[in-house]
Amino acid sequence: MKRILIYASLLLAGILGSCKNNNELLEVQQPQIKDSEAPSLTISSSQYQATSAISGVQLRTVSDEAIFDYDGKSVRVKAYSRNVGDTKNSPIFKYGDLLNRAISYKNAHPLVDVQIKFAMYKIGFDSYVGFNPADASYGYVKGNDHGGTSSEKLIYSIVKAALNQVKVDFVYQYDVSESVYNYINGFMEDPCTTDPGKKVKDYLKMRKVSWGTEAYQQMHAKYMTVSHYTGDGADVFNSVFSTTGNVDDHGTTGIPTSKDWVQSGILINGHQQLMESFNTYFDLIYANNTSQSAFHTAVRAMHSSNSLNYDDLHFSSYFTPIPSAPAGNYVPGQPDSSAVQGNAWDTSFNPVAKYVSQMASVTGDRYLKVNMYHLKMDNFGKKFYSELQNIYQSSSTGLKHFRFLAKENSYQSTRPLSVFNNIGIMRYVKPTHAKNLTFAFSGTSAYYTLTGSTNLKLDENASKANSTIVVKEYTTDHPVYNAYKDIYEYQF
């Protein structure tokens, strides 16, 4: 890949003064390293459809499509996963695939406004996505340009979308290695491929979150929304894609650098209201990227009118921080096990609390499977255990089958996760970065899948920016639940 050094000229003091409040110019003062990525290959709608027999080959890391037809909607869901040792990182690949498919749709429908919003906690410089379904590199993410003109940095896919007049709003917090902000900013003045009278900056808006470096100050969300994209057989609208993993740097074999962990992702197509809830949350992050306290105020103002989270028969979205009262109080600088802290046990705004509470009220066999990167025995973790213990020890009939996987517990020395073996089986330490829970209530034939960026910790619910999707199934045929059960059982 050719690399061209483009040295930004020093800005005059007066210009700097006039721009000091512009979030988009915070990091423009360093020399830019610009990847030419030439030639910029784009895939046409007909090419995606012609190669669907190839690209549609079922992989063990991509589930079959589940279809929910209800209330005038036809919603389609796929689960993506990565196991330890997998050289094909399907969840992260899909971000690049969606960007390229949005370009394809835009080029086929130039008068349609195509919009992408992309929020990511950490993003790497060395993650090259194979995006051409006619090439053997398709589906892979590696640390080098493994597919020639058929692969590109995922961060260049963001630029390429804007070059093709797809509107992209992008917000992130941390660079895994080199500065992603400086790299992308180096393209802002480039003319659009599809209209040289327009520039990349007319379509690409980017901000970097600067809330601080403490854990509770993380913009921890990991998702993308796409208004339109080209599918293998038909055009797709109103999509949400959410992962448990960040865009980490990858090695040349396709293994994420120092993070060979289980990951998952979920793609939900055809649900406008769900997508709009994620877009609204994105806008709150973007508008408050320099002030976490302002972000907290904005989110909680929407929570007070129940206008941020979304809920219907089959899908819900939950966004943090939860309201301060009754359980979401968070005091920076104090231990998360302190009496001054809340415990985040809010059955209206915390989906884990909601479904554990529901579990306590139903009859019949009850199953809980937890696949969690960080299950912290702080005030939230203690409350989580206590509520499950009450259910387990209750006189209610039916099986109470609780299973847990976890990688981290930062309170392990004083409050070990082995306590969960008193109410089920805990597997710790496991190389998982998932944030997934599944609930099954046989007495009511209800199956719930929770996934997103939220770990089982107090600050994840009461301070950080996080999102959770809930998928609700009510028949013995529950394919989304089954897909996440398979992801769990791989390690258990």
N, C-alpha and C positions, 0 to 999 in steps of 0.2 A: 504494500500500500504506500503510495507516495505521501510524504509528509512535507508540508510547505510551512515554513516559519513565517508568520506574519507579525511583524513588530508594531504594536500600537504606539502611536506617537504620544508624547507626554501631553496631558491636558493642561491648559492654562489655568491658573489659580481662579480666575474669575469664572471660567466655565465650570470648574469643580464646585465652586460655591453655589452656582445656580442649579446644579444637578444633585446636590447632596441629599435631597429627600427622595430621589428617584430610586425605587427598589431595584429596577432593572439595570441600574448602572453601578451597583455597589462594588462589583468586582472587575470592572473593565480596565483597571489600571495596570494590568500585567500583560506581558507579551502573550499573544495568542498562538496556540499550536493548532493548525487547521488541517484536517485530513481531507484531501481532495475527493476521496471516495469515487473517483471517476473510472469508468462511466457509471452514472446513476441509473441502474436498471430498474424499471418498473414492470409490474406484472399486470397484464390486461385481464378483464373479466373473462374473456373467452379462454385465456390461458389457464386461469384457475379452474374453470369448468372442464377444460379438456384434460387436465391432469388430476381431476378429482379421484379418478380410479387409483392414482398413485398416492396422492396426499391423504386420501380417505382410508387408507389401509389401517385397520384397527391396531392400535398400540396398547400395550399393557399399561402405559402411563397416561392414556386418555380413555375415559369411560365412554360407553355408549351414550347416545343422546337420550335424555329423559324429556318427555313432552307433557306440559300441564295445560290443558284446555279448560278454561273457566272464565266466567264473567266477561265474555267477549275477547279474551286474550288467548294467544297460543304462545306459551313461554317455553323455551327450549334450554336445557341445562346440560353442561358437560363438566366433569371433574377431571383435573389434571394433577399428576403426581410425579414425584421424583423419589426413588429409593436410594439408599446408600450404594455407591459405586456406579450408579447410572451415568452413562456418558451423554445421555439425551435428557436435558433439563427442560421438560415440557412446560412447566408453569412459566418460567422466564422467557422461553422461546415465544410463547403466545403473545407477549407484549409486542415484540417485533413483528410477528405475523399480523396482528391486528392493525398496526400502523401501516404496513404495506397493503393490506386489503382495503383499508380506508382510502389510500391513494388510488387504488384500482377503481373503487366506486366513484371517486371524485372525477377521475379522468373520463369515465364513462358517462357521468352526469355533471358536466361543468357548471351548470346553473344552480345546483343544489349546494347549500351550505353544509359542509361536513365538519363536525366538531368532535375533538378529542380532548378530554381532561385526564391528566396523568399525575398522580400523587405518589411519591416514593420516598421512604425514609433514607435509605442509602442506595447509591447507584455507582456502578463501576465503570472504569474507562475501558477495560479489556473484556468486554462481553460482545462477541461478534455473533450475530444471528444469521443462520442460513434461511433465507426468505423465499427462495425460488422453488416452487413445488416440483419443477421439472428437473431439479438438480439433487444429487445425492446428499448435499449439505443441508437440505431442508429439514427443519425440526431440531437442529443441533445448535447449541450455544458453546462457543469455544473462545480461548484467549488469543486466537490469531485469526487472520483472514482466511479461514479454512475453505471457503467456497469460491474464492476469486471474486468475480463480478456478481456472484449469487449469494454472497454474504457481506455483512457490513456491521459496524458497531451499532449496537442498539441505540446509543445516543445519536448516531447519525441518522437512524431511521426517523427520529423526531424531526431533525432538520429536513430530511427528504420529504416528509409529509408537508411541511410548510413550503418547500420549493414547488410542490404541486398544488398549492393553494388549499390544503386542508388546514383548518384552524386548530391549533394546538395550544392549550394552556398547560404549563408544566411547572410543578412545584416539588422541591426536594429539600432535604436537610444536610445530608453528609455525603462527601466524596469518599469512595472506597480507596481510591489511589490519587490519580491526577485530577485537576479541577475540571469537572464536567461543565460548570458554569462558563469558564473561560473558553473551553472548546466550542460549546454551542454558540456563545456570543460572537465568536469569530466569523460566523456565517450570516449574521443579522443583516448586513448590508448587501448580501448577494441577491441578484435578480431572480425572480421565480422562473422556473423552467417553463411553465405553462403560460406565463405572461411576464415578459421581461420588464414591463412597466411597473410591476409590483416587486416588493422586496420580501425577503424572509421575515423581517421584523413586522410586516403587515399582517402576518398569519401566526407567528410564534410569539407567545408571551411566556416569560420565564421569571420565576422568583426562587430565591433560596431562603429557607427558614433560618432565623437566627435567634432562637429562644434560649440558648445556653447549651451547656455540655453535660448537665446532670441527667440522670435517667428520667426523672419526672418531667424534663423539659423536651422530650422527644416528640417530633412530628412523626409518628410511628406508622402512619397509614401506608398501604401498598395496594393501589388499585388504579384502574383505567376505565373510563366510560367512552363509548364510541357511538356516535349517532347513526352512522351508515357504514357498512362495509360489504365487500363482495364475498359471498359464501361459495362453497363448492358447487352448489346446485342452484341457489337463489340468493338474492340480495338480503342482507340482514340489517335490522334496525334496532335502536334502543338497547344497547348492550352494556353490561357491567362485567368487568373481569377483575377478580380480587385474588391476591396470593398471600401465603403465609411467609414468603421469602422476599428478600431484597434482591436487587440486581447486583449480585456480587461479581467481582472479577473471576474469570475462569481460567483454568489451565488449558494447554493445547489438546488434551484428551477430552475435554468437556466437563471435567470435574471442577466444581466451584473451589476456588483457592482457600484451603484451610477450613472449608465448610462443607464437608461431604456428609450432608444431613438429609433426612426425609423432609420434603416440602410438598405443598399442595396448592392448587388454585381452582377457582370455580368461575365458569363463564355462563352468564345468564343473558339470553337473547330474547328480544321481543317484549320487554317490560318497561314501558316508558316511565311510569311513576317511580319504580325502583331506581332507574337511572337518574331521574330528576332529584331524588333524595341524595344520591351520591354527588351530583353536580352542585347542589346547594351546599353540602358540607365542604366540597372542594373550594368553593368560592369563599367560605368563611376562613379556611386556612390561608388561601392566597391573599385575601384582603388584610389579614392580621399576621403576616409572615415575620414581622419584626417585634411583635408583642404577644407573648403567650397569655398574659392577663387579659388583653383585649379579646383574644380568641376565646378564652374561657367565658368572658361576659357575653360575647355574641352567641356562642353555642347554648349557654344556659338560658339566654333570653328566648331562643327558639324552643328549647325544651319546656319552658314555662307555659307556652301556648300549644304544646304538642304538635309543632309544625315542622320538626326536623326528621325524626325517625319515621319509618314507613311500615305499615302492617296491612296484610290482607290474608286471604284464606291459605295461601301457600308460601308467601314470601314476606320477610321482614328485614328491615335494616336498622341497625343501632349504631349511634355515634357518641363518642366521648369528648369531653368529660360529662358524667352524669350530673344531675342537679346536686348542689351542695347539701341540701336537706332532702331526705332525712339521714342519708348515709354517705354522701359524697364529699364530706369535708376533707381537705388535704392541706397540711401545714408543712411547707418546705423547710428543710433543715431538721425536722424531727423524725425519729425512726418510724417506719411504717407499721411498727407494732405498738406504738405509743398510744396511750389512752386519749390523747388529744386528736388522734386521727379517726376518721370514719372507717367503716368496713366495706363500703360500696355495695352492701346487700340491699339493693333497690329492685323490687320485683316488677316495677314498671319500666325502668330504663336500663337495667342490666339483664340481658337475656339468660345468663347462667343462673342468676338468682330466680328469675321467672320460672325456668323449667325445672329446677330443683324443687321449688315450692310446689309446682304442679305435680311433680313426682310424689310428694308427700300426701297429696289429696286423692290420688287415683288408687284403684284396686287392681289386682292381677299382677303378673310378672312385670318387673321393671329392670331395664338394662341401661347402664351408663358406661360409655367408653370415652376416656380422656386421652388425647394425644397432644401433649403440651410441651413446648420448649421450656417455659419457666413457670413452674407452680411454686409460688413463694409463700411460705408459711408466715405471712404478715397478718394484719387484721382481717384482710379478705380471705386469705388461705385458711386461717383458723375458723372463720365463719363457714366457709365452704365445707370444711371437714365436719364441723359441728352439726350442720344441717343434714349432711349425709349420714352421720352417725345416728342422729335421731330417727331417720327413716329406717336404717338398718336394724336398729334395736327395737323398733316399734312392734306392736302385736298384730299389725295388719298382715293379712295372708298374702301369699304370692312370693315368688322369687325376687330377691334383691341382689342383682348381679352387677357389681361395681368393679371396673378394671381401669388401671391408670398407667400411662407412660409419661415420663418426664426426663428432661435433660438437666435442668437447673433448679436449684432452690438456694437462694443466697442466704437463707437462714438455716441451712442444713445442720450446722454445728450445734445449734440450740434447739431447733424444732425440726427434727428429721422427718422426711417423707415416709419413713417406715411405719409411721402411725396409721397410714392408709391400709396397711395389711390387716389391721383390726376389723376393717369393714369390707375388704375385698382383696385384690392383688395389685401391688405397685411394682412396676419395673423401672428402676432408676439405677444407673444413669443410662439413658438411651440417646443415640445420635439423631434426635428429631428437632426440627425447627417448626413443626406444625403448631397450629392454634385451633384445634378441632375438638368438638365434643359431639357425641351422638347419644340421643335418648330414645328408648323404645318402650312404649307402654302397651303391653299386649291386651290389657283389659279394655282399652279404648281404641285399639288399633291405630295408635298415633306414633309417628316416627319423625324425630326432629334432628336436623343436622345444623350445627353452629360452626362457622368458619370465618376467618378473617385475619386481622393483625393483632388481636387482643389476647395477651397472656393472662394467666390467672394470678393477677397481682393487684394491689390497691392502686398504685399510681397509674396503671394501665387504664383503669376505669375512671379515676377521679382527677387526673391531670393531663396525661398524654393525649395526643390525637390518634384515635383508633376507630376502626369500623368492624362490624360483625354482620354477616348475612345469616339469616335463619331460613332453611328450607323445610317446609312442613308437608308430610305425606301421610295419608290416612287409609291406605289399603295394604293388603299383604304383599302387593307388588310395590316396593319402595326403592327404586333404583339409585336415587341420590344417597340415601342412607346406606345402601349396600356398597356403593363406591367408596364412601368414607370409612365404612367398616373394613373394607379390604385394605385401605391405606393403613389403618390402625393395626390390623392383624399381621401385616407384613413384619412388623417389629415385635409384636407381642409373642 
